[in-house]
């Protein structure tokens, strides 16, 4: 689902949601549905009874006259409006998440060169794209907060150094913002990439709302990025699994556009969900036309951080971003809280908030939790602050100990709170690269005990979830440090390792 912008619409055009409106009109007619999907919008079906009849009535397949088939369809109009809203030359609607956009971007890169210059802390879907494309990769290491055990971003200088040793570079691939809301200097990195004659691809999955209010960071497209993945469902408000891919009107647009179009058709479902597509249209309309609501969400997030600071038990992670040269801003709708400062590990805080208070946060590490406020949502932040501060702190009565000291002692002494960061274990350094991701993935493999995998070449991508940043890539040597980190992640409450053969990461798949 894609289109190319044909001109600027009047501002009032953004008030429309042409695809969603057309879908609603279509559903309002008296259809005898003898086609897929098989539920046929039957009023008495289990689906209709469980979700409500409106959901099944709107669940139509693609290729419908007057919706997405024919000249200047409502879908074409919706895509034009989305491209205009994000400042893109062209926009594609995705129904398999931003992961699909990352795979598309990775697949088109071989037409531009042999090697992708990649931030090492990219999402695992970018590595999946390397498996699909067969490209070589040169990795740029991000800065790492040793206290929090979290990766941030990369600097333009680091990117320039990587490009200098990569004469066959195809593109530069970075992440901004990070899972914790750290914003990279996209402008400087774009200038660096363009000076080397290659495009900049940005995984802006967590920044789909950027640029829609003066108090939000500028979006990557406005900062010189050439191709941007936007996980619209995250903070922009569309339904889960819906996303967008944006192409800039830049020096590489003519070369990239037909490549992206062809790759898009390879990986997009031929049965793309009308519900997901309509939600993208509606999310765009909300962001583009209701800046006051977005500004109100920023106010709510600022009040929440202010309350945490005033109460003094916990710390706000972004307050320390100024210490990292790769961070030039922060997403105000992300609230990362250092829970160790309040005497409890992040994983345990998340577990108790969920179990005892019915409060869901986005992610936890051994050191912190991250809450997010969607652009357009107004959650009960007083309830969150109260629940957070009722969490137990076993060592609060220790005389003379600071909050941070108490948190570290608690985590070191409590098996229940163990996690990848709980005893000071930092993010592991990756092992040496011996094969390309594709070579390793397609090689003959063996499954061995985790301790026997140390020193062997991994055939899989292994990523601690959340946030899904790969700790081991296909083609990398497995280290003892990585094995320990992944096993502690798996043992933590809500911990999960994507790509692992078993839940406890007791066995690993290696190149035979």
N, C-alpha and C positions, 0 to 999 in steps of 0.2 A: 504494500500500500504506500504509494509515493506520488509525488508530483513536483513539478518545478514551478517556482513562483513566476507569475506572469506580470506582476506589477503591484503597486501598493494599493491597498484598499483604503476606503475612508475609515477613520477611527471607529465609527459606529459599527463597522462590519465585525469587529472583534466581539460584539455583543451577541452575535449569532453562534449557534452550534449546529452547522448545517447537516453534518452526518447524524448526530444524535437526534435532531429534530425529524429528519427523514425516516430514521429507524422507528421513531415513536409513531409517526403517521402510518407507516407500513404495518406496524403491529396492531393498529387500531381498526384495520379492515377485517372483514369476516372471511378468513382464509380456510379452505380445506387443504390441510398440509399433508401431501403425499410424497414428501421429500425428506431429506435429512435436515436437522437431527431427528433421531428416532422417537424422541418424546412427543414430537408433533404438537407441542404446546397444549396437550390434552389437559383440560381443567382439573380432572380428578386424578391425575398422575401423582406418584409419590414425590416427584420433583416439585410440581406445582404446590402440593400440600405442604412440603417442607420449606421451600424458599418463597412461596407466594406466586401467584399466576403471572405477575408482571415479568418476573425473571424469565420464565420459559417463553412467554409471548414475544419477548425481545430477542430471543436466541435464534437468529437467522443465519444461514450459511452465506458465504460470499457470492458474488456474481448475480446480483439482483438488479434488474432494470430500475433506473431512477434512484439507486442508492450508490452502487459502486460500478455499475456497468453503463456504458454510453458516454457521450461527450459532456464535459463539464459537470461531472456528477457531484452530489453532496460530499462524497469522499474526497474528490479532487479539491473542492472548495475548502474542506476542513484542513487538508494538508497545506494548502496555500496560506491559510490563516495561521497555522502553526509555524510555518517557515518565517512568515512575517513577524510573528510575536517573538520568536527567538533570534531574529536577525540572520536567518540562514538563506542561502541560495536555494536549497532544497531540503526537504524533510521527509523521512520515512517513518511510518508508524510500525512499531514492533509489537508482536504479541507473545514473544518468548523472553521478555525482559531485556534489561541492558546487556545481559550475557550474549544475547543474539547480536546486538550492535558491536560488542567487542570482537565477536567471532568474525563478523563481516569485515571490520576494519583490519583485522589480522590477515584475512584471506586476500584482500586486495593489495597489501603491501608488497608481495613479491614482484608485482609489475613495475615497482619503482626501484628495486635494489635487492640485494641478497640478504642483508642483515638488518634486523629491527633493533634499534637502541631503546631499551625498555627499562622503566623504573622497576626495581626488583620487587617492590611491594604492590604490584598490580593485582587486580582481582584474578582468581583462578580461571575465569573465562577467557582472559587474554592468553594465558598459557594454553588453554584448550585451542585457541585460535592458532597458536604456534604449531600445535600438533596437526591441525587441519592444513595449514599452509606449508609446513616443512621448512620454515625459515630458520636461519641461524639467529641468535640473539646475543647482544652485548648488554649486560645489565648495569644500570646506574644505581648505586646503593643509596637508599634514603637515610635521612637522619633518624636516629632512634633516641627516644627519651628513656634513659636507663632506669629511672625511678618508676615510670609507668609501664615500661616494657612495650611501648607502642611505637610504630613507625610513622613518620610524618611524610615529608616530600623530598624533592631533589632541587638543587640550585641550577641556574643557568650555567655556572662555571663547571659543575660536574657533568652536565650534558655536553658542554663544549669539549671537555676532555675525552668523553666517550666517543664523540663524533670524530675527533682528531685521530683516534686509533681505529676508526671503522670506515675505510675508504669506500666500501660498497653499501653504505647505509641506505635504507629505503625510507625510513621515517623515524621520528621520535615519538615514543608512547609514554605518557605520564598519567598520574591520577591527581585530580584536584576537584573538590576538597577530599581530604582523607576521611576515614570512618569517624575520626574524632573531631572533624570540622576544620582542620588546618588547611588554609588556602595557599597554594603555591604562586610564585611570580610567573604566571602564564605568559604575560607580555614579554618578559625577558627571555624565557625559554623558547617562545615562538620566534623571536628575533634571532636567537642562536640557531635554531633549526633551519630557518629560512636562509640565513647567511651561509649555511653548509649545503643549501640546495635541496633540502628535504622538507616534507610537511610535518606538522605537529598534530598528533592525534591525542585527544584528551578523554579519559574516562571520567566524565563529570556526573557519574551516576547519582552522587549525593548532592549535586548542585543544580538540579532541574529548576529550582525556584530562583536561582541567582538572576539578578538584573531586573527583577520585577518590582523593586522598591529601592529608593535611594539608600536605605540602611542595610541593604543586602550587598554582598560582594558582586562585582561585575561578572557576567557570564564569560566562559572561555572563548566563545565565538567573537565577542567584542574585544578580546585581548589578543587576537591573532591566530587562534587555533583553526586548523583546517577541517578537521572531522571530529565531531563530538558525540559521544554516547550519553544519553540523558535518561536516567531511570525515573521516569515521570511519576511512577506509582509511589516512590519513596516519600518525598516531601511536597510534591506538587498536587497530589490528591487523586490521581487516577486509580483504577483498580489494580490489585496485585498482578504482576506479570506483564503489565503494559509499559511501554517505553518508547523513546524516539531516538532517531539517529539524524544528526544535523550536518550538512555540508556547507562550509563557508563560501562566500563569493571571494575567493582568494587566488593566489598564483597557481594553485594546483587543482582548482575546481574542474577545469575542462578535462584534465586527465583522470581525476578521481570519479567524476559523476557516472560515466558508463560502467566503470568497474564496480562501484558500489551497487548500482542497479542490478547488475548481473549476479553479484554475490548475494544480494538481498533475496533474489528469487530462488537461489539455491537453498537457503536456510529458513525462509518464511513458510509457515504452514499454508497449504492450499485451502485449509478450512479455518482461516483466521477468525477469531471470536468477534462477533459484532458488538457484544457487550464491552469487551476490552477496548475496542476501537472507539466506541461511543464515549467511554470514560475519558479517553485521551482528548477528544474534542471538547468535552465539558471542563476538564481540568485546565486546558488552554484558555477557555473563555473566562474562567474564574481568575486565573493569574493575570490575564491581560487587561481585565476591566475592573478589578476590585482591589486597588492598591491600598485602600484604607484597611481592609481586612488583613492583608499581608502585614502592614505596619502594626496592626493591633497584635498580631502573633509575635512580632519582634518585641513589643512592649511586655507581653506576658513572659517571654523567655528571659528578658532582662530582669523582671521582678523576681523570677524564680532564682536566678543566679544571685541576685542581691540578698534574698532571704537566706540562702545557704551561707553566703559570706557573713551576714550579720549574726547568725546563730553560732558560727565559729567552730562547730564540730568537724565539718567536712571542708574540703577545698575544691575549688573549681579548676579543672585541668587547664583550660584555655588561658587562665591567668599567667601561666608559665610559657606560653607560646613565644613570647618575645625573645627567649633565649636561643631560639633556633633560626639560623640564617635563611633557611629555605621557606619559612612561614612569613607571609606578608599580610595575612588577615585571618579571620575566623568566621565561620558560619554562625550567626546569632541564634539560629533555630536549633542548634545542637547544644545540649547541656551535658557536659562530661564532668563527673564528680569523682574525686579521689576518695574512695570509701575507707581505704586503709588509714587515712588521717583520722577517721572516726572510730577506728578499732575493729573494723570488720572487712573481710575480703570482698571484692566485687562480686564474685560468683555467689557467695553466700547471701550478700545483700539482695542480689537479684532474685534468688530463690525464695527468700523470706518475703520480699515485697509481693511476689507473685502468689505465694501460698497463703500468707496471712492477711494481706491487704488488698488483694485483687488489683494490684498495680503492675502493669507490664512496661518494662523498659526495653530499649532496642538491643543493647549488647552489654556484656560484662566481661571484664578481664579479672585476673587475680587482684588487680589494684583499683579498679574503677568500674562504674556503670555509666552508660550513655543513654540519656533520654532525648527524644526528639519531639518537636512540635511542628506538625504539618502546616504548610502555608494555607491558612483558611480554617484551621481548627483552633478551638479555644478550650483546652482541657482545664480541669480543676487542679490548678497547681498547688493550692493550699493543702489539698488532700495528699498530694505527693510529698510536699515538704514535711507534713506531719508524720506520714508513714515512714519517711526516711529517718526522721529523728527519733522514732520509737524503736528502731532496730537496736538490738543489744550490743553493748560494748563491754566485753568482759573485764577489761583492764582500766576502766575509767577511774577507778579509785586508787590507782597506783600513784603514790606521792612523787612529785617531781618529774614525771614523764610527760613529754609533749604528746599531742595527738598523733603526730607522725610516728614517734617512737612506740606508742602503744599499738598502733596499727601494725607495725612491722613485727613486734613481739607476738601479737595475737596470731598473725599469719604463720610465723615460724613455729609456733607451738601447737597449732591446731590442725590435725589431719582433716577435719571436716571442711576446713577452709582452703585446703590445698588446691592449687591451680598453677597455670604456667608462670604466673608472676608472684605467687604468694610467698615464696621463700627467697625472693631476690633473683630468681633465674631470669636472665635477660632473653630477649628474642635470639634464637640461635643464628649464628652465621651460616650461610649456605655452604654446602660442599662444592668441590671443584666440578666444573662442567666437562664431561667427557664425550657426550653425544648430543645431537640436536634433540629437541623434544619429540619430534616425529620419529626419528630413528629409534629412540629408546622405547617409545610407545608401541612401535610395530615390531620390535625385536622379539625373538624367543625369550620367554621369561620363566622364572621359578618363584614359587612362594616359599619363603624361609622364615624362621623365627626372627623376631625383631633384633635380638642381640647378634644373630648371625648375618644380618643385613648390613651391619656397620662395615664401611669400606667398600660395599658393592654399589652398583649403579642402579638408581631407582628407575622403574618402568612406569610409575604412576605420579600424578600430581597429588600431594598431600597438603591440605590446608586446614589450619585450626579455624573452626567456625564458632561464632562469628569472630572476625569479620570476613574470612574467606581469602585472606592473603596467603599465597602458597609458601610453605616452609620448605618443601622439597619439590623439585621439578623433575619431570622425566629427563634423564640424561645427567643428573647431578649425583655425586657421590653422597651416600647416606652417612651421617656422622652420629657418634654416640650422643652428642649434645642435642641434635635434632630428635632422635628417638626419645630421649628423656622428656623433652618439651612436649612432643605430641602425646605421649602416654599420660603426662600430667594434665594436659588439656582434656583428654578423653575421660580422665577420672574426676574432673571438676564438675560441680552441678551445672547442668545445661551445656557442658562441653561436648564438642563433636569434631571429628576430623574428617573432612570431606575427602573421599578417595580411598579411605582406609578399608582393608579387607574385613576387619572385625572391629567391633566397638572399642575394645581396649587397646588397639594398635599392637597386638601381640605378634602379628605376622605382617610381613611386607613383601611386595612383589618386586623382584629385581631382574635385571637383564641377565640372562643365562650365560 
